Amino acid sequence: MAAGKNQSLAKMSPRQKMINLMYIVLTAMLALNVSNDVLNGFSQVEEGLKRSNRTITSRNLLMMNKLQDFYNEHPADGDSLLNMGNQVRDEANELYNFIDSLKNLIVKEADGPEGKLDDIQNKEDLDASTVIMLSPEKRLGTELRMRFNQYKDFLLRYIDDPDKRKNIEASLSTEPYNLNKGDIKPNMTWEESLFENMPCVAAISLLTKLQNDVRYSEGEALRHFLSMTNISKDELEDLEIKTIDVSNLIEKKEEEVKEKSEIKVNWMRAFVIPESSVVMRGSKYKAQIVLAAIDSTQRPAVYVNGARLSSRDGTYEVTTNASGTFNYTGRIEVVGRDGQVFKRDFKSSYTVIDPVATVSATMMNVFYAGIDNPVSISVPGLGSGTVSASMTNGSLTKSGNGWVARPAQVGAECVVTVSVEINGVKTNVGSTTFKARKLPDPTPYIALGQDIRYKGGKPIAKSTLMGVNQLHAAIDDGLLDIEFSVVSFETIKMGSMGMGEALNEVSAGSSFSERQKASFKNMRRGERFFISRVKARGPDGVTRDISPMEVIVN
């Protein structure tokens, strides 16, 4: 598999060669008899592989730190290299963690839902790996092969060195694996050659070996990036020595390491960490007061959302382009005196609010009954998600970024009460009173085209008048734009001899009647008629008489 090519074998460390040899021998023994000794042997191989994985992971971490140092000294040249390194690390971690999830699934299939990876009971189970990795429903083995190929193609995009490309292609090969050519079945897939009828403990060792291949390939890519910096060969060799030192420490039991490891500190400072810097009157202000101690000669590495902070004092700075609440996570890494890397995760959030300016006119605190009244409600210093409101004499509902008030009874007051919730405590922050008024009367008009409203008092062409079929009414005073339904109206035509010749014609609802249109046809230039007794119904359901309009024929 990963060590199948002579060129790759020549470059492997003695430890890695030994692990691979043990794996091959134990796999061959497995073909003859699955004894307890063989199963325990796989457990020993698993421990060796895990130690090897930790060693390679430590080496890769040191190389990432070198890339970060180069970026800090040469931001222009190091930016692209550091970005590529972060992308490779993220892809490797994603694949590594996916393999970890497969190991847990296999153990739980063998030992039940309470099964633990570090305490496998049914090591000899031959079905668990087949069910998890090869069943047609799950097809997780196929997914693993596809992810391996995608990861390999991803790395090769960055690598132009022929030797490193060969190493990566060999370590991430998904060709069917076999001990001798006679073991290959027609059309056998890579995953079938690895997991078909494989004991549970052996499948776990195989997956750990695949994790080893992932970390090794990641290291090859990072080494290639480092070769493009100003690092010398001596520094690269020193990097390997540091990796071996860290490996020797990791091989101890983690509990013992934690007890004996120490972090050197020479600088202390008090910090106040408030739950919130914005506090409403009547609520509580809470803050943690802590003493922080660090080593000023070795600043910890701080990662936020997967990216390492470039500031030496751990300052996290981000440009806010939108309002709302934003969460972020990260970790802090610091190396103890004995080389042990301590990691601590953290998470936090921040709220971005829009600049708020409240402008109000004393005489405009009114709502109109029967329509939706847009309302803007905000509390400076707090996001909209923490603000709630209610209203008397009607309904108040959230609509997009604003609110809509709809009064019920004309003449009564509408009291809008605003509350905020901070740290689980709801507090009233104010109220505003509005008068519920009836809508003002609309004005009748004749529609003469898009957005053209003829309201009388001016001459109108006879040809245009003859094309009119309907009378409309609306409020369009610049503040409100509300259409009304015309229920009925009359036309009074004035003859040339004065009022004695006035002719009244009644409409058919909102439309001009045929008799009214016929009277328009006989009118001459300068003659006029009135549209009067107009009744219109608004969205509030109230029918009202509105003012007449004068029409002059041109």
C-alpha positions in Angstrom: 0.0 0.0 0.0 1.8 3.2 1.2 5.2 1.6 1.4 4.8 -0.5 -1.8 7.5 1.3 -3.8 11.3 0.8 -3.2 11.9 4.5 -3.6 9.4 5.4 -0.8 10.9 2.6 1.4 14.4 4.0 1.1 13.2 7.3 2.5 11.3 5.8 5.4 12.7 6.0 9.0 13.7 2.7 10.6 10.7 3.0 12.9 8.3 3.2 10.0 9.9 0.3 8.2 9.6 -1.8 11.4 5.9 -0.9 11.7 5.2 -1.8 8.1 7.0 -5.1 8.4 5.1 -6.0 11.5 1.9 -5.2 9.8 2.7 -7.4 6.8 3.8 -10.3 8.9 0.7 -10.2 11.1 -1.6 -9.9 8.1 0.0 -13.1 6.7 -0.5 -14.9 10.0 -4.0 -13.8 10.0 -4.6 -15.6 6.7 -3.7 -18.9 8.5 -5.4 -18.5 11.9 -7.0 -15.7 13.9 -5.5 -16.5 17.3 -5.4 -14.4 20.4 -1.7 -13.9 19.9 -2.3 -12.5 16.4 -5.1 -10.2 17.6 -2.9 -9.0 20.5 -0.1 -8.4 17.9 -2.4 -6.1 16.0 -3.0 -4.2 19.2 0.7 -3.7 19.5 1.0 -2.5 15.9 -1.9 -0.1 16.6 0.0 1.4 19.5 3.1 1.8 17.4 1.1 3.4 14.6 -0.5 5.8 17.0 3.0 6.8 18.4 4.2 7.3 14.8 1.1 9.5 14.0 1.8 11.7 17.0 5.4 12.0 16.0 4.5 13.0 12.4 1.8 15.4 13.7 4.4 17.1 16.0 6.8 17.5 13.0 4.0 19.0 10.9 3.1 21.4 13.6 6.8 22.6 13.9 6.8 23.1 10.1 3.6 25.2 10.3 5.2 27.3 13.0 8.2 27.8 10.7 5.9 29.0 7.9 4.2 31.3 10.3 7.6 32.7 11.4 8.6 33.3 7.8 5.3 35.1 7.2 5.8 37.3 10.2 9.2 38.4 8.9 8.3 38.6 5.2 4.5 39.2 4.9 4.6 39.8 1.2 6.5 36.6 0.3 5.1 34.4 3.1 1.4 35.2 2.7 0.7 32.7 -0.1 2.9 30.0 1.5 1.2 30.3 4.8 -2.3 30.2 3.1 -1.3 27.0 1.3 0.0 25.5 4.5 -3.2 26.3 6.3 -5.3 24.8 3.5 -3.2 21.6 3.5 -3.5 21.3 7.3 -7.3 21.8 7.1 -7.7 19.2 4.4 -5.5 16.7 6.3 -7.4 17.3 9.6 -10.7 16.8 7.9 -9.7 13.5 6.3 -7.9 12.4 9.5 -11.0 13.1 11.6 -13.2 11.3 9.1 -11.1 8.1 9.5 -11.4 8.5 13.2 -15.2 8.5 12.9 -14.9 5.2 10.8 -12.9 3.6 13.6 -15.5 4.5 16.2 -18.3 3.1 13.9 -16.6 -0.2 13.5 -16.0 -0.6 17.2 -19.6 0.2 18.1 -20.7 -2.3 15.4 -18.6 -4.9 17.1 -19.1 -4.1 20.8 -22.5 -2.3 20.7 -23.4 1.4 21.3 -21.2 1.6 24.4 -18.1 0.3 22.6 -14.9 2.2 23.1 -12.0 2.6 20.7 -9.4 2.3 23.4 -11.0 -0.9 24.9 -12.2 -3.2 22.1 -13.9 -6.3 23.5 -14.7 -8.3 20.3 -11.4 -8.0 18.6 -12.0 -11.1 16.5 -15.3 -9.8 15.0 -15.2 -10.5 11.3 -18.4 -8.7 10.4 -18.1 -5.2 11.8 -15.6 -3.8 9.3 -17.5 -5.4 6.4 -20.9 -4.0 7.5 -19.5 -0.5 8.1 -17.1 -0.2 5.2 -18.6 -2.4 2.4 -22.4 -2.5 2.9 -24.3 -1.1 -0.1 -26.4 1.2 2.1 -23.4 2.9 3.8 -20.7 2.7 1.2 -18.3 4.3 3.6 -15.4 2.4 2.1 -16.1 3.9 -1.3 -16.4 7.3 0.3 -13.0 6.8 2.0 -11.4 5.9 -1.3 -12.9 9.0 -3.0 -11.7 11.2 -0.2 -8.2 9.7 -0.4 -8.1 10.4 -4.2 -9.5 13.9 -3.7 -6.9 14.6 -1.0 -4.1 13.3 -3.2 -5.2 15.4 -6.2 -5.5 18.4 -3.8 -1.9 18.0 -2.6 -0.4 17.4 -6.1 -1.7 20.7 -7.3 0.8 22.4 -5.0 3.8 20.0 -5.6 6.0 20.3 -8.6 9.0 18.3 -7.2 9.0 14.9 -8.9 10.3 13.0 -5.9 7.7 14.4 -3.5 5.0 13.8 -6.1 6.0 10.1 -6.2 6.1 9.8 -2.5 2.6 11.3 -2.1 1.2 9.2 -5.0 2.6 6.1 -3.3 1.5 6.9 0.2 -2.1 7.8 -0.9 -2.5 5.0 -3.5 -5.9 3.4 -3.7 -4.9 0.4 -5.8 -6.1 -2.9 -4.3 -3.7 -4.2 -1.7 -2.5 -7.8 -1.6 0.3 -9.9 -0.2 0.6 -12.0 -3.4 -0.9 -11.7 -6.8 -3.1 -14.7 -6.3 -5.2 -12.9 -3.6 -6.7 -10.4 -6.1 -10.2 -11.1 -7.2 -11.5 -9.8 -10.5 -12.7 -6.2 -10.2 -11.7 -6.1 -6.5 -11.7 -2.6 -5.1 -9.2 -1.0 -2.7 -11.7 -1.0 0.1 -12.6 -4.6 -0.4 -9.0 -5.7 -0.3 -8.6 -3.9 3.0 -11.8 -4.6 5.0 -13.6 -7.7 3.6 -13.8 -10.2 6.5 -11.2 -8.4 8.4 -11.1 -8.7 12.2 -12.2 -5.6 14.1 -8.8 -4.9 15.6 -7.1 -5.4 12.3 -9.4 -3.0 10.6 -8.7 -0.4 13.2 -5.0 -0.8 12.7 -5.5 -0.5 8.9 -7.4 2.8 9.4 -4.7 4.1 11.8 -2.1 3.2 9.1 -4.2 5.3 6.6 -4.1 8.2 9.1 -0.3 7.8 9.1 -0.3 8.1 5.3 -2.4 11.3 5.6 0.0 12.9 8.0 3.0 11.8 6.1 1.7 13.3 2.9 0.7 16.5 4.7 4.3 16.7 5.9 5.7 16.2 2.4 3.6 19.2 1.2 4.7 21.4 4.2 8.3 20.5 3.6 7.9 21.5 0.0 6.5 24.9 1.1 9.4 25.3 3.6 11.9 24.7 0.9 10.6 27.8 -0.9 11.5 30.0 2.1 14.9 31.1 3.4 15.2 28.1 5.7 18.5 26.3 5.5 19.2 22.6 5.3 20.7 22.7 8.8 17.5 24.2 10.1 15.5 21.4 8.4 17.7 18.8 10.0 17.3 20.5 13.4 13.6 20.4 12.8 13.7 16.6 12.5 15.8 16.3 15.8 13.2 18.4 17.6 10.5 16.1 16.2 12.3 13.1 17.6 12.6 14.8 21.0 8.9 15.5 21.1 8.2 12.0 20.0 10.1 10.5 22.9 8.0 12.7 25.2 4.7 11.7 23.6 5.5 8.0 24.1 5.0 8.4 27.8 1.5 8.0 29.3 -0.5 11.2 28.8 -1.4 11.3 32.5 2.2 11.2 33.5 3.1 13.9 31.1 0.4 16.2 32.3 1.5 15.8 35.9 5.2 16.4 35.2 4.9 19.1 32.5 5.3 22.7 33.5 4.8 26.0 31.6 7.3 28.6 32.3 5.9 32.1 33.1 7.6 35.4 33.8 4.8 38.0 33.3 1.4 38.4 35.0 -1.5 40.7 34.4 -5.0 41.1 35.8 -7.9 41.0 33.3 -11.6 41.9 33.6 -13.9 39.7 31.4 -17.4 41.0 31.4 -20.4 39.0 30.3 -21.6 42.0 28.4 -20.3 45.6 28.2 -23.9 46.8 27.6 -26.1 46.7 30.7 -29.7 47.9 31.0 -30.9 49.8 34.0 -32.3 47.3 36.6 -30.2 44.3 35.3 -27.0 43.0 36.7 -23.4 43.6 35.5 -21.3 40.5 35.7 -17.6 40.1 35.1 -14.8 37.6 35.8 -11.6 39.1 37.3 -8.7 36.8 36.5 -4.9 36.8 36.8 -3.2 35.7 33.5 0.4 34.5 33.5 2.5 33.9 30.3 6.0 33.5 29.1 7.0 36.7 27.5 9.8 35.0 25.6 7.5 32.5 24.0 4.1 33.9 23.0 1.4 31.2 22.6 0.0 30.4 19.2 -3.6 31.5 18.9 -5.9 30.2 16.2 -9.4 31.7 15.5 -11.7 29.8 13.1 -8.7 27.8 11.9 -6.4 30.7 11.1 -3.5 31.6 13.3 -3.4 35.2 14.6 -0.4 37.2 13.4 -0.4 39.6 16.4 2.0 38.7 19.1 -0.2 39.9 21.9 -3.2 37.7 20.8 -5.3 40.6 19.6 -8.2 39.4 17.5 -9.4 42.1 15.1 -12.1 41.8 12.4 -13.9 44.3 10.2 -17.6 44.4 10.7 -19.5 44.6 7.4 -23.0 43.5 8.6 -25.1 43.7 11.7 -26.1 40.7 13.9 -24.5 38.3 16.3 -21.3 36.4 15.2 -19.8 33.4 16.9 -16.2 32.3 16.6 -14.1 29.5 18.1 -10.4 28.7 18.4 -7.6 27.3 20.5 -4.5 28.4 22.2 -1.3 26.3 22.0 1.7 26.7 24.2 4.8 24.5 24.6 5.8 23.5 28.1 9.4 23.2 29.5 9.5 19.6 28.5 8.3 20.2 24.9 4.7 19.0 25.6 2.2 21.1 23.6 -0.7 22.3 25.7 -3.9 23.1 23.8 -7.0 24.9 25.2 -10.1 25.5 23.1 -12.3 28.6 23.5 -15.4 30.1 21.9 -17.0 33.5 22.1 -19.3 35.9 20.2 -19.8 39.5 19.5 -22.8 41.6 18.4 -22.7 44.3 15.7 -25.4 46.9 15.6 -26.2 49.5 13.0 -25.8 53.2 13.9 -29.1 54.4 15.2 -30.6 57.9 15.0 -34.1 58.5 16.4 -36.0 61.4 14.8 -39.6 62.2 15.9 -42.1 64.9 15.2 -44.3 65.8 18.2 -47.5 66.1 16.1 -46.9 62.9 14.1 -47.4 60.3 16.8 -50.5 58.8 15.1 -51.5 55.5 13.6 -54.2 55.2 10.9 -56.9 52.6 11.4 -57.4 50.0 8.7 -53.9 50.0 7.2 -50.5 48.7 8.0 -48.5 51.4 9.7 -44.7 50.9 9.4 -42.9 51.3 12.7 -39.1 51.4 13.4 -38.2 50.0 16.8 -34.5 49.8 18.0 -32.5 50.0 21.2 -29.1 51.6 20.7 -26.3 49.2 21.7 -28.3 46.0 21.2 -29.1 43.8 18.2 -32.6 43.4 16.9 -32.7 39.8 18.0 -32.9 40.8 21.7 -35.7 43.4 21.2 -39.4 42.5 21.5 -42.5 44.8 21.5 -46.3 44.7 22.1 -49.2 47.2 21.5 -52.6 47.9 23.0 -55.7 48.5 20.8 -54.5 46.5 17.9 -51.7 44.2 16.7 -47.9 44.8 16.4 -46.0 42.3 14.3 -42.4 41.9 13.1 -41.9 42.4 9.4 -38.4 42.1 8.0 -36.1 44.6 9.7 -39.1 46.6 11.0 -42.5 46.3 12.6 -46.1 46.8 11.4 -48.8 48.3 13.7 -52.5 47.8 12.9 -54.9 49.7 15.2 -58.3 48.4 16.0 -60.5 51.2 17.4 -60.5 54.7 15.9 -60.0 57.4 18.5 -58.4 55.2 21.2 -54.7 55.2 22.2 -52.2 52.7 21.0 -49.4 52.1 23.6 -46.3 50.4 22.2 -44.1 48.8 24.9 -40.5 47.8 24.1 -38.6 45.1 26.0 -35.1 43.6 25.7 -33.7 40.3 26.9 -30.1 40.2 28.2 -28.6 37.1 29.7 -32.0 35.6 30.0 -33.6 38.5 31.8 -36.4 40.5 30.1 -36.6 44.2 30.9 -39.0 46.9 29.7 -37.0 49.8 28.2 -39.8 52.2 27.3 -43.2 52.9 25.8 -44.7 55.3 23.2 -48.3 56.4 22.8 -50.0 56.9 19.4 -53.4 58.1 18.5 -55.5 55.8 16.3 -57.0 58.1 13.7 -59.5 57.5 10.9 -58.0 57.7 7.4 -58.4 61.2 5.8 -60.8 61.5 2.8 -59.3 60.6 -0.5 -59.4 62.8 -3.7 -61.2 61.6 -6.9 -59.1 61.4 -10.0 -59.1 60.1 -13.6 -56.2 57.9 -14.6 -54.6 59.1 -17.8 -51.7 56.7 -18.0 -48.9 55.4 -15.8 -48.7 57.5 -12.7 -50.7 60.4 -14.3 -53.7 61.4 -12.3 -56.1 64.1 -13.5 -57.9 65.8 -10.6 -59.8 68.4 -12.5 -59.5 72.2 -12.6 -57.5 72.1 -15.9 -58.5 71.5 -19.5 -58.4 67.9 -20.7 -58.5 66.9 -24.4 -61.9 65.5 -25.5 -60.2 62.6 -27.2 -58.5 61.7 -24.0 -61.7 62.0 -22.1 -63.5 59.7 -24.5 -61.0 56.9 -23.6 -61.7 57.1 -19.9 -63.8 54.2 -18.5 -63.5 54.6 -14.7 -63.3 57.0 -11.8 -60.7 56.4 -9.1 -60.0 57.8 -5.6 -56.9 57.8 -3.4 -54.9 59.6 -0.7 -51.6 60.7 -2.2 -50.5 63.6 -0.1 -46.8 62.6 -0.1 -47.1 60.9 3.3 -49.8 58.2 2.5 -50.5 56.5 -0.8 -53.7 54.5 -0.3 -56.3 53.6 -2.9 -60.0 53.7 -2.2 -62.8 51.9 -4.1 -65.4 54.2 -5.8 -68.9 53.0 -5.0 -71.0 55.5 -7.0 -70.9 59.1 -8.4 -72.9 61.5 -10.6 -72.0 63.8 -13.4 -73.6 67.2 -13.9 -73.1 68.7 -17.3 -73.4 72.5 -17.6 -74.9 73.9 -20.8 -74.0 77.2 -22.5 -77.1 78.9 -21.1 -76.2 78.2 -17.4 -77.6 76.0 -14.6 -81.0 75.7 -16.2 -79.5 73.3 -18.7 -77.8 71.1 -16.1 -78.1 67.4 -16.9 -77.5 64.8 -14.1 -76.3 61.3 -15.0 -75.7 58.5 -12.4 -72.7 56.1 -12.8 -72.7 52.4 -12.8 -70.5 51.8 -9.7 -67.0 53.2 -10.4 -67.4 53.1 -14.2 -68.8 55.8 -16.4 -72.3 54.9 -17.8 -73.1 54.8 -21.5 -75.3 57.9 -21.0 -72.4 59.8 -19.3 -70.0 58.9 -22.2 -72.6 60.0 -24.8 -72.9 63.4 -23.1 -69.1 63.8 -23.2 -69.2 63.1 -26.9 -71.5 66.1 -27.6 -69.5 68.6 -25.5 -67.7 71.4 -27.2 -64.4 73.2 -26.4 -64.6 75.2 -23.2 -67.7 73.4 -21.8 -67.4 71.7 -18.5 -69.0 69.2 -16.2 -68.8 68.2 -12.5 -68.3 64.8 -10.9 -70.1 65.0 -7.6 -71.8 63.0 -4.9 -68.8 60.6 -5.0 -68.9 57.8 -2.5 -65.7 55.8 -1.8 -64.8 52.9 0.5 -61.3 52.7 2.2 -59.3 49.8 3.4 -60.8 50.5 6.9 -64.2 49.5 5.5 -65.7 52.9 6.0 -67.8 54.4 3.0 -67.6 58.2 2.9 -68.7 61.1 0.7 -65.8 62.9 -0.8 -65.3 66.3 -2.5 -66.4 66.8 -6.2 -64.1 67.6 -9.1 -64.5 69.9 -12.1 -63.7 68.7 -15.6 -63.0 71.3 -18.5 -63.1 70.0 -22.1 -60.3 71.3 -24.3 
